Amino acid sequence: MDILIWIILVLIASVIWISVFDSNRFTVSHYEFTDARIRKPVKVVFLSDLHCKMFGYGGTFLIEKIKEINPDLILMGGDMITAYPGHKEDNTVNFIKALYDLFPIVYAFGNHELRLKIYPEEYGDTWKRYTEKLGKFGLGITENGKWELEGSGVDIISFSAERKYYKRFEKMTMEPAYIRETAGEADPSKFSILLAHNPEYFGAYSEYGADLTLSGHVHGGIMRIPFPAMGKNSSGSKIVMRGVISPGLKLFPKYDSGRFDKNGKSMIVSRGLGTHTIPVRIFNPGDLVVIDLKPENGV
């Protein structure tokens, strides 16, 4: 009996140590896309679900890594701040400003930015303070709209779905027409990147016409465990790591991390960088996503 107790204690201690370790580090995921519409090489860094997490004082470690990568553009896919009553936003603002001083940034909504905006009775003036501080150095959060990286042939489309598409225990259907009405049409003459926080609606995103969708939200499934590989997104491996649960309390979410393909379109799901509802990461470090966009002719 004593041995069993010791085994249980060791397992609990191990899980706690792994969670602390993985919650305070990040890895770099690399992806590459080639397309005839891309006119020049573009290196993109994609950040999602920071949730005010700072790697080093003021985010120094993460900032230094991004400086080393030296991207042409930083895309922020939402939930950089956490919607929490009385929450202080200064660390996140200062972190974003440090990056904005170095690189162009497009910052799109996540569900936490959306909640801050539409529920002032719950979160007070956090949204007003946050956006005003970002605006002082020139950065706005794009709820829905389009931004072109000049001379590149690449369009960035920001899409913010309504709150109902984030409900935990309701299965919603999203139509491509809803995305067109909300964010505008995708230009087929450009390589379009859709910033859409919730990956659950990849079918709609691909039918909408986005060549590449960038999502987060799922936090890599909180805990990742080995599973037999199935489908073409397994990269030829017999065993893959799968996320266990999403912040929306869905077990084994289909789109948890990595690249997915459908109807000739692609989606990259970041494991995110921070935590909130379930404040642990097990075998699931933060995810800094780097994407190389290249012309088809290699120029």
Rosetta blueprint (number, residue, H / E / L):
1 M L
2 D H
3 I H
4 L H
5 I H
6 W H
7 I H
8 I H
9 L H
10 V H
11 L H
12 I H
13 A H
14 S H
15 V H
16 I H
17 W H
18 I H
19 S H
20 V H
21 F H
22 D H
23 S H
24 N L
25 R L
26 F E
27 T E
28 V E
29 S E
30 H E
31 Y E
32 E E
33 F E
34 T E
35 D E
36 A L
37 R L
38 I L
39 R L
40 K L
41 P L
42 V E
43 K E
44 V E
45 V E
46 F E
47 L E
48 S L
49 D L
50 L L
51 H L
52 C L
53 K L
54 M L
55 F L
56 G L
57 Y H
58 G H
59 G H
60 T H
61 F H
62 L H
63 I H
64 E H
65 K H
66 I H
67 K H
68 E H
69 I H
70 N L
71 P L
72 D L
73 L E
74 I E
75 L E
76 M E
77 G L
78 G L
79 D L
80 M L
81 I L
82 T L
83 A L
84 Y L
85 P L
86 G L
87 H L
88 K L
89 E L
90 D H
91 N H
92 T H
93 V H
94 N H
95 F H
96 I H
97 K H
98 A H
99 L H
100 Y H
101 D L
102 L L
103 F L
104 P L
105 I E
106 V E
107 Y E
108 A E
109 F L
110 G L
111 N H
112 H H
113 E H
114 L H
115 R H
116 L H
117 K H
118 I H
119 Y L
120 P H
121 E H
122 E H
123 Y H
124 G L
125 D L
126 T H
127 W H
128 K H
129 R H
130 Y H
131 T H
132 E H
133 K H
134 L H
135 G H
136 K H
137 F L
138 G L
139 L L
140 G L
141 I E
142 T E
143 E L
144 N L
145 G E
146 K E
147 W E
148 E E
149 L E
150 E L
151 G L
152 S L
153 G L
154 V E
155 D E
156 I E
157 I E
158 S E
159 F E
160 S L
161 A L
162 E L
163 R H
164 K H
165 Y H
166 Y H
167 K L
168 R L
169 F L
170 E L
171 K L
172 M L
173 T L
174 M L
175 E L
176 P H
177 A H
178 Y H
179 I H
180 R H
181 E H
182 T H
183 A H
184 G L
185 E L
186 A L
187 D L
188 P L
189 S L
190 K L
191 F E
192 S E
193 I E
194 L E
195 L E
196 A E
197 H L
198 N L
199 P H
200 E H
201 Y H
202 F H
203 G H
204 A H
205 Y H
206 S H
207 E H
208 Y H
209 G L
210 A L
211 D L
212 L E
213 T E
214 L E
215 S E
216 G L
217 H L
218 V L
219 H H
220 G H
221 G H
222 I L
223 M E
224 R E
225 I E
226 P E
227 F E
228 P E
229 A L
230 M L
231 G L
232 K H
233 N H
234 S H
235 S L
236 G L
237 S L
238 K L
239 I E
240 V E
241 M E
242 R E
243 G E
244 V L
245 I E
246 S L
247 P L
248 G L
249 L L
250 K L
251 L E
252 F L
253 P L
254 K L
255 Y L
256 D L
257 S L
258 G E
259 R E
260 F E
261 D E
262 K E
263 N L
264 G L
265 K E
266 S E
267 M E
268 I E
269 V E
270 S L
271 R L
272 G L
273 L L
274 G L
275 T L
276 H L
277 T L
278 I L
279 P L
280 V L
281 R L
282 I E
283 F L
284 N L
285 P L
286 G E
287 D E
288 L E
289 V E
290 V E
291 I E
292 D E
293 L E
294 K E
295 P E
296 E L
297 N L
298 G L
299 V L
